[in-house]
Amino acid sequence: MKRNILLLAMMLSFGASSFAQKIGGFGGELSILSIKPNYRSWISKTTGFEVFGGISSELNDFNPNDAEAGFKFLHALIYERTQRTYIGVVGKWKWVNVNDSYHRTSLPIPGILIGKEWYSKRIKRKGFAVELGYQFGTKDYKVYDSATVSPGTYQFDEFPLILNLRYSFYTKR
């Protein structure tokens, strides 16, 4: 009898601590130069990933005519039942309109980040996160002009600061 009670108590305690352990959901992310829908999945208490894609702009041309898509691999440093502090690696591909909409270039942009995510109560399963990090990407490109014989060479530099605010609707798996 004692063994059954102990087994039942262990099963209940493991179930109570499983919230936010294996959750996934859709959300939206707002950063300094972009707005993106995304999907984030925590496959364990400490390991997660995210895929995203959306419209973006450049710092010197604040017109949202560019696009980006990518992923994040996340590792939780501190896990509590309703919040996580995590670090992550970001990899994204950015398509940029240069000078006008007729000239386009693309480039890979790697980065690192640290974030904090808070969850609402067990029933609602909503999350709010703040992420801060560094990304780097630069590309030399040539613009051909019919008026001149030689092409003009320019350089695109990605804005290095990552500052994201995100809101997610999670479901338990």
N, C-alpha and C positions, 0 to 999 in steps of 0.2 A: 504494500500500500504506500509506504514512504517513497519507494522508487517511482511509482506512478505520479505521485504529487510532485516530486522533484522534476520528473520529466515534463509534466504539464507546466510547471513554473518556468523551466528553461525555455520551452517553446513559446510561451507568452512573452517572456523577456526578449527573446530574439525577434519576435514579431514587432514588439513595441519599438525596438531600435532600428527597424528597417526603413523607416520613413526617410525619404530623400536619398535612399541608398541606390535604388535602381529606378530613376525617373527620367523621363524625356518629354520634350514639348516644344511647341512653336512659340515664337516671340518676335519682338522687334527690337532693333538696336539703333540708337541715335548717336552719332559721333560728331566730331567737329566739322567734317566735310562730307558726311554721307549718312544715308538712312537705308537700313537693310532689314528685310525679314530673315529669320534664321531658324534653325532647328538645333537644339542642344540636348544631349543625352549624357547622363551620368550612369555609366555601366557598373560602377561600384561606388563605395563611399569616397574614394580618393581619385578615381580616374574618370575622365569625361572627354567628350569631343563636341565640336560644333561645326556646322556648315552654314555658310551665309552667302548672300549675293544681293546686290542692289545698285542704286544710283549713287554717284559721288560727284565731286567737283574738285577743282584745283584751288590752291590758296590764292593765286594771282588772278584766277578767272572763276568767280564764285557762281558760275552758271552750271546747274546740275546736268551736264551733257556727257558725263563719263560713266563708266560702269566698273564694278569690281566683284569678284567672287573668290571665296577661299574657305579655309578651315582653321580651326583652333584645336590643339591638343592640350588638355587641362589636367593638372595634378593638384589635388587639395592638400594644402599644408596643415590646415586646422579644420577639422570637421566637427560640427555640433549639429544637433538635430534640426535646427531651423536656420543655420547659416554655415557658410563655407568661406574660407580664405584660400585662394588658389593662385598658382603660377601657370603660365601657359606659353606655348609656342604658336605663332601665327604664320601662316603662309597664304598669300593671296596673289591673284593675278589681276592687274588693273589695265583697262582699256581707256586710253586718254585721247581726246580730241585736242590736237595741237594747232594753234593759230586760228583755225576755223573748222567747220564740220567736215571738210573735204580731206583733211590730213589727220591720220590716226596712227597711234603707236600703242604698243602694249609692253608691259614689263612685269616681272615677278617681284614681289615685295615680301621679304621675311621680317619677322619681328618677335619680340618677347613682351609679356605683360604680367601684371599682378592684378588680382581682382578680389572683390568681396561680394558675395551673393547672400541675400536674406530671403527666407521663405515665409509665407504667411502660414496660418494654422494648418493642421492636417487636412481639413475638409476642402479648403479652397485650392490649395496647391498652386499658388502664384509666387513668382520670384522676381526680385528686383536686384540688379547688379550694377556695380561701378567698376570699371576697369581702367588701368593706367599703364602705359607701356611705351616702348620705343620701336620704331620700324624704320627701315632704310631701303631705299630704292632709287636708282638714278639711271637715266638712259639718254644716250646721244642719238639724235635722229636728224635726218636730212629732209629739207623741204625744197622741192624742185619748183622753180618759177620759170615760166615761159619767157619772161623778159630778160633773164640773165642766163649765161651759159653754165656757170658752176652752181651747184646746189648750196643752199645755206645750211650750216650745221648749227643745231641748237641742242640744249640739254634740258631734260625734265628731271626735277628732283621731287621726290615724294615728301610730303610734310611729315617730319619725324615723330611727332607726338601722337600717341594713341590715348584718347579719352572717350570712353564709351559709356553710355547709360543704356541699360537693357531691361526689358520687362518680358516675362515668360509665363505661359500657361502650361503647367506640367500635368502629366498623367503618370500614375504609378504603373510600373510593368511587373 
